[in-house]
Amino acid sequence: MIICSWAEAENFWSGAREADPADPFVPASGLVPFLTAQRSLNSLGARVPRVLLTDDSRRR
């Protein structure tokens, strides 16, 4: 079991640029980019960890 809690204060990529979906070199941190990548890899048949619960509201 892996549990991960994301906090913006823990983003140590200095000089991070504004996220532009067309630019493949911008930092892709956070829940939405992670889930997008996980689903894309899963649809291609790659073995990825199964996501059982996400809480973007940070209530849990």
BAFI-3210 file (N, C-alpha, C; in Angstrom, 3 decimals, decimal comma, padded with zeros to 6 digits):
// residues 60
n [1|2|3|4|5|6|7|8|9|10|11|12|13|14|15|16|17|18|19|20|21|22|23|24|25|26|27|28|29|30|31|32|33|34|35|36|37|38|39|40|41|42|43|44|45|46|47|48|49|50|51|52|53|54|55|56|57|58|59|60]
n.u [000,837|000,537|000,568|000,061|000,488|000,004|001,550|001,663|003,699|005,797|006,871|009,695|010,800|012,590|012,011|009,700|007,532|004,557|001,818|001,342|-000,663|000,137|002,871|005,360|007,378|006,877|006,569|004,804|003,027|000,984|-002,425|-004,236|-002,557|-001,102|-003,109|-004,014|-001,739|-001,469|-003,838|-003,514|-001,184|-002,138|-004,183|-002,656|-001,675|000,420|001,948|000,762|000,386|-002,712|-005,238|-007,149|-008,512|-008,963|-008,677|-009,262|-010,195|-008,997|-010,062|-009,884]
n.v [-001,167|002,181|005,443|008,744|012,135|015,205|018,362|021,712|023,269|021,529|021,420|021,439|022,276|024,595|027,748|027,106|026,992|028,565|026,386|025,016|023,201|022,378|022,342|020,052|020,127|021,432|021,476|018,730|018,415|017,328|016,233|015,922|015,838|013,526|011,510|011,564|010,691|008,139|006,861|006,972|005,390|002,985|002,391|001,760|-000,641|-000,799|-001,700|-000,286|001,313|000,677|003,024|003,645|005,545|008,997|012,324|015,334|017,475|017,468|016,626|014,188]
n.w [000,000|-000,834|000,252|-000,515|000,081|-001,278|-001,203|-001,990|-000,963|-000,913|-003,403|-005,010|-007,394|-008,733|-010,318|-011,708|-014,474|-015,831|-016,222|-019,299|-021,309|-023,857|-023,849|-023,463|-021,569|-019,185|-015,603|-014,263|-011,873|-009,197|-008,525|-010,765|-013,186|-012,464|-012,292|-014,933|-016,337|-015,168|-015,988|-018,759|-019,180|-018,134|-019,979|-022,152|-021,503|-019,750|-016,664|-013,834|-010,611|-008,983|-008,501|-005,777|-004,267|-004,388|-003,185|-003,835|-002,452|-000,052|002,370|003,564]
ca.u [000,000|001,254|-000,275|000,806|-000,210|000,700|001,472|002,330|004,920|006,847|007,291|011,040|011,287|012,777|011,771|008,596|006,806|003,104|001,464|000,734|-000,858|000,800|004,318|005,666|008,485|006,502|006,395|003,484|002,853|-000,361|-003,310|-004,802|-001,563|-000,776|-004,192|-004,014|-000,639|-001,781|-004,874|-002,941|-000,309|-002,982|-004,889|-001,674|-001,292|001,561|001,612|000,813|-000,366|-004,143|-005,668|-008,416|-009,188|-008,306|-009,478|-008,711|-010,679|-008,115|-010,856|-009,562]
ca.v [000,000|003,448|006,598|009,947|013,391|016,248|019,713|022,662|023,734|020,534|021,469|021,997|022,583|026,047|028,355|026,434|027,857|028,413|025,138|025,101|021,805|022,072|022,274|018,807|020,284|022,110|020,521|018,107|018,001|017,430|015,090|015,773|015,276|012,156|010,608|011,520|009,806|006,791|006,303|006,794|004,220|001,808|002,082|001,200|-001,960|-000,732|-001,995|000,899|001,111|000,946|004,106|003,273|006,711|010,301|013,345|016,644|018,468|017,325|016,422|012,874]
ca.w [000,000|-000,906|000,512|-000,851|000,328|-002,015|-000,661|-002,890|-000,304|-001,133|-004,797|-004,964|-008,733|-008,802|-011,623|-012,390|-015,401|-015,890|-016,886|-020,623|-021,698|-025,124|-023,640|-022,749|-020,641|-017,952|-014,515|-014,210|-010,493|-008,673|-008,671|-012,111|-014,116|-012,054|-012,706|-016,397|-016,743|-014,709|-016,860|-020,101|-019,153|-017,929|-021,230|-023,082|-021,024|-018,836|-015,273|-012,982|-009,377|-009,077|-007,628|-005,156|-003,719|-004,447|-002,517|-004,196|-001,500|001,123|003,572|004,143]
c.u [000,885|000,250|000,574|-000,071|000,603|000,492|002,263|003,642|006,087|007,302|008,632|011,640|011,392|012,537|010,661|007,831|005,306|002,774|000,730|000,579|-000,164|002,305|004,663|006,758|008,143|006,364|004,962|003,272|001,406|-001,212|-003,788|-003,762|-001,174|-001,834|-004,269|-002,940|-000,934|-002,799|-004,345|-002,065|-001,116|-003,699|-003,962|-001,198|-000,085|001,091|001,827|000,060|-001,841|-004,497|-007,044|-009,198|-008,333|-009,246|-008,841|-009,165|-009,834|-008,890|-010,536|-008,094]
c.v [001,234|004,562|007,830|011,167|014,505|017,586|020,629|023,173|022,769|020,477|022,194|022,268|024,086|026,552|027,681|027,430|027,626|027,165|025,404|023,676|021,406|021,891|021,010|018,946|021,080|021,072|020,001|017,544|018,164|016,226|014,870|015,256|013,840|011,181|010,484|010,568|008,358|006,136|006,062|005,552|002,933|001,416|001,492|-000,188|-001,969|-001,058|-000,750|000,606|001,469|002,024|003,744|004,485|007,943|011,307|014,698|017,737|018,499|017,201|015,093|012,756]
c.w [000,000|-000,664|000,269|-000,577|-000,321|-001,332|-001,580|-002,280|-000,503|-002,585|-004,858|-006,344|-008,860|-010,218|-012,399|-013,247|-015,271|-016,691|-018,196|-021,122|-022,995|-024,967|-022,850|-021,690|-019,391|-016,844|-014,481|-012,814|-010,084|-009,024|-010,098|-013,111|-013,762|-012,534|-014,215|-016,900|-016,363|-015,623|-018,275|-020,164|-018,982|-019,217|-022,286|-022,652|-020,110|-017,419|-014,431|-011,691|-009,576|-008,071|-007,088|-004,668|-003,947|-003,804|-002,773|-003,234|-000,223|002,427|004,241|004,382]
res [m|i|i|c|s|w|a|e|a|e|n|f|w|s|g|a|r|e|a|d|p|a|d|p|f|v|p|a|s|g|l|v|p|f|l|t|a|q|r|s|l|n|s|l|g|a|r|v|p|r|v|l|l|t|d|d|s|r|r|r]
***
